[in-house]
Amino acid sequence: MIKVGLVGARAESFVSAFSARDDAKITAVCDLDEEIVGNLGDRLSLPKEARFRIYEDMLDRADIDAVLIATPMQCHVPQAIKALQTGRHVMSEVTAAVTMDELWWLIEAVEKSGKIYMYSENYCYTPEMQIVKEMARAGMFGKIYYAEGEYTHDCTDLRNWHGQVGWRSYWQMGTRGAFYPTHSLGPVMQCLDDDERITEIACFSSGNHNPYGLRNDDVNQVMCRLKSGGLVKIRVDTISPRPHALTYYQIQGTKGCFEAPRTGGDHVVAVDTEENPEGHTTWRSLNDFSYMLPERFKSGAGKGAGHGGGDYYIVEDFVTAIKNNEMPYLNVYRAAEWTAVALLSQLSVTNNGRTMEMPNFRPGMSWEEKRIKL
């Protein structure tokens, strides 16, 4: 049994996922809000000694093997490092870090600890994108050379918390650039070859028109160049007054394409097949390819978990990685690359869309490689 300590109320979507398993359980909870700790502790039937307001107390006193970090983003790296230093595995909510230096500290701590670090990019696990990933890996789109992702989510009502200026006003909407890119990036990057990576990015904005005094631009558009020469374009917009549209994606390859709906309707694909060599000229429902959904998603085990059941399977992959002592796909290096898009976009947009080189995040990087080149 893998015993997990949960820190931060944002992990609510994972509680049911852990509760549904018999090989991993949340055995301690921690949050600054005592009422939240009490309610969650009661829900999980935890004894009083397994409920904490101070994170370090949970690490010192709780009998746990791993920590699930779902606190505000500026806390992720300090808390991950402390957990790793005490011999615990870590699953961290997005984003992985808030500065480039923090990414280096995190990578070094993971490598030194020998423990599992998994990035909790749960949008990768939605059923639709799992089908698209399987189609891409089967070569049904041919060579993929272009992709898009968008995260348009008006979060202006979250800028304050209990009548005070909240952390989002500083660490999210208080920064320039695409501060929250990984929901847009992860689902399309997983459709590419495992050795594909982002080599450079450039960020452009539409300016600042919001009435709230927030520093973030209304629309941030980032172009990512891939090692293969392909492009990934992402939009991050959490200020514009509009309905939410969190999961728009597009994949384009030499044999066809995929497109998600922006405002309702079908996910669609157009692909060449043996039966129809000109299939790229006709849209078909993604449901026509539902047979390609991985078997574990068909089992119904994730029923009730967040993101269409995806939260159950990301927990499953974390547990499996710990059991097998194997690096997960959503490892610290992908977490660093996808998060670095946000951090480098800040430099790019404040320098008129300057192209920024992406470090090649991987094990054993030299000190010289851990530099940002202007």
C-alpha positions as CSV (number, residue, x, y, z in Angstrom):
1,M,0.0,0.0,0.0
2,I,1.4,3.4,-1.0
3,K,0.5,6.0,1.6
4,V,0.1,9.5,0.2
5,G,0.1,12.9,1.9
6,L,-2.1,15.5,0.2
7,V,-1.1,19.2,0.5
8,G,-3.5,21.8,-0.8
9,A,-7.2,21.9,-1.3
10,R,-6.7,22.0,-5.1
11,A,-6.2,18.3,-5.1
12,E,-9.9,17.7,-4.6
13,S,-10.2,16.2,-8.1
14,F,-7.7,13.4,-7.2
15,V,-9.4,12.4,-3.9
16,S,-11.9,10.2,-5.6
17,A,-9.2,8.7,-7.8
18,F,-7.1,7.6,-4.8
19,S,-10.3,6.5,-2.9
20,A,-11.1,4.1,-5.8
21,R,-7.8,2.2,-5.5
22,D,-6.8,-0.5,-3.2
23,D,-3.0,-0.1,-3.6
24,A,-2.7,3.6,-2.8
25,K,-4.5,5.8,-0.3
26,I,-4.4,9.3,1.1
27,T,-3.4,8.9,4.7
28,A,-2.6,12.5,5.6
29,V,-3.9,15.9,4.6
30,C,-2.5,19.4,4.9
31,D,-3.9,22.8,4.2
32,L,-3.6,26.3,5.8
33,D,-7.4,26.4,6.0
34,E,-8.4,24.4,9.1
35,E,-11.9,24.0,7.9
36,I,-10.8,22.4,4.7
37,V,-8.5,20.1,6.6
38,G,-11.4,19.1,8.9
39,N,-13.9,18.5,6.1
40,L,-11.5,16.5,4.0
41,G,-10.2,14.6,7.0
42,D,-13.8,13.6,7.9
43,R,-14.5,12.6,4.3
44,L,-11.5,10.3,4.3
45,S,-12.0,9.1,7.9
46,L,-8.5,10.2,8.9
47,P,-7.5,10.4,12.6
48,K,-6.8,13.8,14.1
49,E,-3.0,13.1,14.1
50,A,-3.1,12.8,10.3
51,R,-4.5,16.3,9.7
52,F,-2.0,19.2,9.4
53,R,-1.9,22.9,8.8
54,I,1.9,23.0,8.6
55,Y,3.5,21.2,5.6
56,E,6.7,20.5,7.4
57,D,4.8,18.9,10.3
58,M,3.2,16.5,7.9
59,L,6.6,15.5,6.5
60,D,8.0,15.0,10.0
61,R,5.1,13.2,11.6
62,A,3.0,11.4,9.0
63,D,3.6,7.9,7.8
64,I,3.6,8.6,4.1
65,D,5.5,7.3,1.0
66,A,4.5,10.1,-1.4
67,V,3.2,13.7,-1.5
68,L,0.6,15.1,-3.8
69,I,1.2,18.8,-4.2
70,A,-1.8,21.0,-5.1
71,T,-1.0,24.3,-3.5
72,P,-0.5,27.6,-5.2
73,M,2.1,27.4,-8.0
74,Q,4.7,29.4,-6.2
75,C,4.8,26.7,-3.5
76,H,5.3,23.7,-5.8
77,V,9.1,23.6,-6.0
78,P,9.9,24.4,-2.4
79,Q,7.4,21.7,-1.3
80,A,8.6,19.2,-3.9
81,I,12.2,19.6,-2.8
82,K,11.4,19.1,0.9
83,A,9.4,16.0,0.1
84,L,12.2,14.5,-2.1
85,Q,14.8,15.3,0.6
86,T,12.8,13.3,3.1
87,G,12.6,10.3,0.8
88,R,9.1,10.8,-0.6
89,H,7.9,10.5,-4.1
90,V,6.1,13.5,-5.6
91,M,3.2,14.2,-7.9
92,S,2.9,18.0,-8.5
93,E,0.1,20.0,-9.9
94,V,0.8,22.5,-12.8
95,T,2.9,24.5,-13.3
96,A,6.1,22.8,-12.1
97,A,7.8,26.1,-11.2
98,V,7.6,29.8,-11.3
99,T,11.3,30.6,-12.3
100,M,13.9,29.0,-14.4
101,D,16.2,28.7,-11.4
102,E,13.5,26.7,-9.7
103,L,13.4,24.3,-12.6
104,W,17.2,23.6,-12.2
105,W,16.7,23.1,-8.4
106,L,13.8,20.7,-9.0
107,I,15.7,18.6,-11.6
108,E,18.7,18.4,-9.4
109,A,16.7,17.4,-6.3
110,V,14.9,14.7,-8.3
111,E,18.1,13.3,-9.7
112,K,19.8,13.3,-6.3
113,S,16.9,11.7,-4.5
114,G,16.3,8.8,-6.9
115,K,12.6,9.2,-6.2
116,I,9.7,9.4,-8.6
117,Y,8.5,12.8,-9.7
118,M,5.4,13.0,-11.8
119,Y,3.9,16.1,-13.4
120,S,0.1,16.2,-12.9
121,E,-0.9,17.4,-16.4
122,N,-4.3,15.8,-16.3
123,Y,-5.5,17.2,-19.6
124,C,-3.3,14.6,-21.3
125,Y,-5.7,12.0,-19.9
126,T,-9.0,13.1,-21.3
127,P,-10.6,10.2,-23.3
128,E,-10.7,12.3,-26.6
129,M,-7.0,13.1,-26.5
130,Q,-6.1,9.5,-25.6
131,I,-7.8,8.4,-28.8
132,V,-6.0,11.1,-30.8
133,K,-2.7,10.1,-29.2
134,E,-3.2,6.4,-30.2
135,M,-4.1,7.5,-33.8
136,A,-1.0,9.6,-34.0
137,R,1.2,6.9,-32.6
138,A,-0.3,4.5,-35.1
139,G,0.7,6.9,-37.9
140,M,-2.8,7.7,-39.0
141,F,-2.0,11.4,-39.3
142,G,1.3,10.7,-41.1
143,K,4.2,12.9,-40.1
144,I,2.8,15.6,-37.8
145,Y,4.2,19.0,-38.5
146,Y,1.8,21.4,-36.9
147,A,-0.4,21.4,-33.7
148,E,-2.4,23.9,-31.7
149,G,-3.7,24.2,-28.2
150,E,-5.8,26.8,-26.5
151,Y,-6.7,27.6,-22.9
152,T,-9.2,30.4,-22.8
153,H,-10.6,30.6,-19.2
154,D,-11.8,33.9,-17.7
155,C,-10.2,33.7,-14.2
156,T,-10.7,37.3,-13.2
157,D,-13.2,36.3,-10.5
158,L,-10.3,34.3,-8.9
159,R,-7.9,37.2,-8.5
160,N,-9.1,37.9,-5.0
161,W,-9.6,35.4,-2.2
162,H,-11.8,36.0,0.9
163,G,-11.7,39.7,0.3
164,Q,-8.0,39.9,-0.1
165,V,-5.7,40.0,-3.2
166,G,-5.0,36.4,-4.0
167,W,-1.9,34.6,-5.2
168,R,-3.3,34.4,-8.8
169,S,-3.2,38.2,-9.0
170,Y,0.6,38.0,-8.6
171,W,1.9,34.6,-9.9
172,Q,-0.6,34.2,-12.7
173,M,-2.3,37.3,-13.9
174,G,0.4,39.5,-12.4
175,T,3.0,38.3,-14.8
176,R,3.5,38.8,-18.6
177,G,3.4,36.0,-21.1
178,A,1.7,32.6,-21.3
179,F,2.0,31.7,-17.6
180,Y,-0.2,28.6,-17.8
181,P,0.8,26.8,-21.0
182,T,0.8,23.1,-20.1
183,H,-2.9,22.3,-20.5
184,S,-2.5,23.5,-24.1
185,L,0.9,21.9,-24.7
186,G,0.7,18.5,-23.0
187,P,-2.1,16.9,-24.9
188,V,-0.6,17.7,-28.3
189,M,3.0,17.0,-27.4
190,Q,2.2,13.5,-26.2
191,C,1.0,12.8,-29.8
192,L,4.5,13.3,-31.1
193,D,7.5,11.0,-31.0
194,D,9.0,10.5,-27.5
195,D,12.3,12.2,-28.6
196,E,10.5,15.3,-29.9
197,R,11.1,18.4,-28.0
198,I,10.7,22.2,-28.2
199,T,13.8,24.0,-29.3
200,E,12.7,27.6,-29.2
201,I,9.7,29.8,-28.5
202,A,8.4,33.3,-29.3
203,C,5.5,35.0,-27.5
204,F,3.3,37.8,-28.8
205,S,0.5,39.6,-27.1
206,S,-2.5,41.7,-28.0
207,G,-1.8,44.3,-25.3
208,N,-3.5,45.0,-22.1
209,H,-7.1,46.2,-22.0
210,N,-8.5,44.7,-18.8
211,P,-10.0,47.1,-16.2
212,Y,-8.6,45.3,-13.2
213,G,-5.0,46.6,-13.2
214,L,-3.6,43.1,-13.9
215,R,-0.2,43.0,-15.6
216,N,-0.9,40.0,-17.9
217,D,-1.8,40.8,-21.4
218,D,-5.3,39.9,-22.6
219,V,-4.2,37.3,-25.2
220,N,-0.8,35.6,-25.2
221,Q,0.1,33.7,-28.4
222,V,3.2,31.4,-28.3
223,M,4.8,29.8,-31.3
224,C,7.0,26.8,-30.4
225,R,9.6,25.4,-32.8
226,L,10.1,21.6,-32.6
227,K,13.4,19.7,-33.0
228,S,11.9,18.2,-36.2
229,G,11.2,21.6,-37.6
230,G,7.4,21.5,-36.9
231,L,5.4,24.1,-35.1
232,V,3.1,24.1,-32.0
233,K,1.0,27.3,-31.5
234,I,-0.7,27.9,-28.2
235,R,-3.0,30.6,-26.8
236,V,-3.3,31.3,-23.1
237,D,-6.0,33.8,-22.2
238,T,-7.4,34.1,-18.7
239,I,-8.6,37.7,-18.7
240,S,-10.7,38.2,-21.8
241,P,-14.5,38.4,-21.1
242,R,-15.8,35.3,-22.8
243,P,-17.2,31.8,-22.0
244,H,-14.6,29.2,-21.1
245,A,-13.1,27.1,-23.8
246,L,-10.3,25.1,-22.2
247,T,-9.7,22.2,-24.5
248,Y,-9.3,23.3,-28.1
249,Y,-6.6,21.3,-29.9
250,Q,-5.6,20.7,-33.5
251,I,-3.2,18.2,-35.1
252,Q,-2.0,18.4,-38.7
253,G,0.0,15.8,-40.5
254,T,0.8,14.5,-43.9
255,K,-2.1,12.1,-44.0
256,G,-4.8,14.1,-42.2
257,C,-5.8,16.1,-39.2
258,F,-7.8,16.3,-36.0
259,E,-9.7,19.3,-34.6
260,A,-11.5,19.7,-31.3
261,P,-14.7,21.9,-31.0
262,R,-14.3,25.3,-29.6
263,T,-17.9,25.9,-28.6
264,G,-19.6,22.6,-28.6
265,G,-20.1,19.9,-31.2
266,D,-18.1,16.9,-32.3
267,H,-14.4,16.2,-32.1
268,V,-13.5,15.5,-35.7
269,V,-10.8,13.9,-37.8
270,A,-10.0,13.6,-41.5
271,V,-7.5,10.9,-42.3
272,D,-6.5,8.8,-45.3
273,T,-7.3,5.1,-45.0
274,E,-7.0,2.1,-47.2
275,E,-10.7,2.2,-47.9
276,N,-10.5,6.0,-48.6
277,P,-7.1,7.2,-49.8
278,E,-8.5,10.7,-50.0
279,G,-9.9,10.6,-46.5
280,H,-8.3,13.9,-45.5
281,T,-10.9,15.7,-47.5
282,T,-13.8,14.6,-45.4
283,W,-14.5,15.2,-41.7
284,R,-15.5,12.2,-39.6
285,S,-16.5,12.0,-35.9
286,L,-13.7,11.0,-33.6
287,N,-16.3,8.6,-32.2
288,D,-15.7,6.5,-35.3
289,F,-12.3,5.7,-33.9
290,S,-13.4,5.1,-30.3
291,Y,-12.1,1.5,-30.6
292,M,-8.6,3.0,-30.3
293,L,-9.2,4.2,-26.8
294,P,-6.7,2.3,-24.6
295,E,-8.3,-0.7,-22.9
296,R,-7.9,0.6,-19.4
297,F,-10.0,3.6,-20.2
298,K,-12.8,1.3,-21.4
299,S,-12.9,-0.5,-18.0
300,G,-14.9,2.1,-16.3
301,A,-12.4,2.3,-13.4
302,G,-12.2,6.0,-13.7
303,K,-15.9,6.7,-13.5
304,G,-16.5,9.7,-11.2
305,A,-13.0,11.0,-11.4
306,G,-12.3,14.4,-12.8
307,H,-11.5,15.3,-16.5
308,G,-13.6,12.5,-17.9
309,G,-12.1,9.9,-15.7
310,G,-8.6,11.0,-16.6
311,D,-7.6,11.9,-13.0
312,Y,-8.0,8.2,-12.1
313,Y,-5.5,7.1,-14.8
314,I,-2.9,9.8,-14.0
315,V,-3.0,8.5,-10.4
316,E,-2.7,5.0,-11.7
317,D,0.5,5.9,-13.7
318,F,2.0,7.6,-10.6
319,V,1.4,4.5,-8.5
320,T,2.7,2.2,-11.3
321,A,5.9,4.3,-11.6
322,I,6.5,4.0,-7.9
323,K,5.9,0.3,-7.8
324,N,8.1,-0.4,-10.8
325,N,10.7,2.3,-9.9
326,E,10.4,3.6,-13.5
327,M,10.4,7.2,-14.8
328,P,6.8,8.1,-15.9
329,Y,6.1,9.8,-19.3
330,L,5.2,13.0,-17.4
331,N,8.6,13.1,-15.8
332,V,10.5,16.1,-14.4
333,Y,12.2,16.8,-17.7
334,R,8.9,17.2,-19.6
335,A,7.5,19.1,-16.7
336,A,10.5,21.5,-17.0
337,E,10.2,21.9,-20.8
338,W,6.5,22.6,-20.8
339,T,6.8,24.9,-17.8
340,A,9.7,26.7,-19.4
341,V,7.5,27.8,-22.2
342,A,5.7,30.0,-19.7
343,L,8.9,31.4,-18.2
344,L,10.6,32.0,-21.5
345,S,7.5,33.6,-22.9
346,Q,7.7,36.3,-20.2
347,L,11.2,37.3,-21.6
348,S,10.0,37.0,-25.1
349,V,6.9,39.1,-24.9
350,T,8.6,41.9,-22.9
351,N,11.3,42.0,-25.7
352,N,8.8,42.4,-28.6
353,G,8.4,38.7,-29.4
354,R,12.1,37.8,-29.2
355,T,12.9,34.2,-30.0
356,M,14.1,32.3,-26.9
357,E,16.1,29.1,-27.1
358,M,14.7,26.3,-25.0
359,P,17.2,24.2,-22.9
360,N,17.4,20.5,-23.8
361,F,16.1,19.2,-20.4
362,R,17.5,15.7,-19.8
363,P,19.5,13.8,-17.2
364,G,23.0,14.8,-16.5
365,M,22.9,18.3,-18.0
366,S,26.1,20.3,-17.6
367,W,26.2,23.6,-15.7
368,E,26.9,25.4,-19.0
369,E,23.7,24.1,-20.4
370,K,21.7,25.5,-17.5
371,R,21.9,29.1,-18.9
372,I,19.3,31.2,-20.7
373,K,20.6,32.6,-23.9
374,L,19.5,36.0,-25.2
